[in-house]
Amino acid sequence: MKKEYRARRDQLTDCLRAQIGPVVHISGGAAGMNLVAAFDGVDCTDALVRRMLQRGVYAVSVEQQAAVKGRHKNELILRYSGLTRDELALGAARLKAAIAPD
């Protein structure tokens, strides 16, 4: 399973970078089932998390979970362990749409 999770993590990382570009920074991927994505210039507010959910993307704001508030406003926890490669690609595109709605 470690190899499969690594492949899914790499797929999600590649998709996020392809969709969102250099303003996304990935960390925490070695945990095996989720990662943290930080976005330059984006506040990961409850409204953004709701927009993402309306588009079919589930994420958790790091700020919401953090013990010390104010340091993680631009970070999301993204889970990838139960998703297919196609779902990861679709999720990255939907995440981009939620971050920068038309």
N, C-alpha and C positions, 0 to 999 in steps of 0.2 A: 504494500500500500504506500510505503514511503516514496517509491519511484512514481507511482500514479499521482500522488498529491504534489510532488515536485513538478511533474509535467503540467498539471492543472494550474499550479502557481505560476509557472513560467508562461503558460498560455494567457492567463489573466493579466500578468505584468505586461506582456507584449501587446495585448489588446488595449490596455489602458494607455500605454505609451503611443500606440498608433492612433487612437481616437483623440486623446487629450494633449499629447505632446509633452514638451519639457516642463510644463507647469505641474505635472504630477510626480510625486516622489514616493517610492515604495519602501516600506520597512516591515520588519516582523515576519517576513515570509518563511523563515526557518522554523516557525512554530508548527507548520504542517497542515493546518486546516483553515487559516485565515491570514490576512495581512492588513497592514495599515497603509492607507493611501492619503497623502497630504497634498493639498492643492494650493498653489500660489494664488493669492487674491480671492479665495473662495471661503466664505463662512459656512460651515456645515451646520446650519441652523435646523431647528425642528421643521421649519417650512420646507427646506431642501430635502430632508429625509422623507417628508410626506410626498413631495413631488416625485422623488425616486420610487417610492412605494406605489404611487399611482401608475408609474410606467413599468412596474413589475420588477423593480430592483430593491432588494432588502439590504440595508446597511445600518450600522449603529454609529452614532457620533461618539468619537473618543472623548470629547469634552463632557458628554453626558455621563460617561463611566469614570472619568478621572477624579482622583482624590483631590488634586490641586487644580482648581478651576482657572481658566484664562490662558492656558498654555497650549491647548489642543483644538482651538476653534476651527481649524482648517483640515481636520483629520477625520477619516471614516474607517471603521473596521469592515472589511469585506470578506465574507466567507466564500470559499470556492470548493470545498471538499466534495460536495454532493452534486456538482454541476458538470455537465458535459462540455466539451470544447466549444460546440456551437452555442450553448447557453452562455458561456463566458464571453464570447464575442458579442452576442446580442446584449448582454448585460452592460458591457463596456460602452456600447453605442447608446444605450438608454441612459446610462449614467451621464454621459456627455450631454445628452439632450436635457436632462434635469438640471445640470449645472448651468448651462447656457440656453435657457428656453428662448424660442423665437418671439 
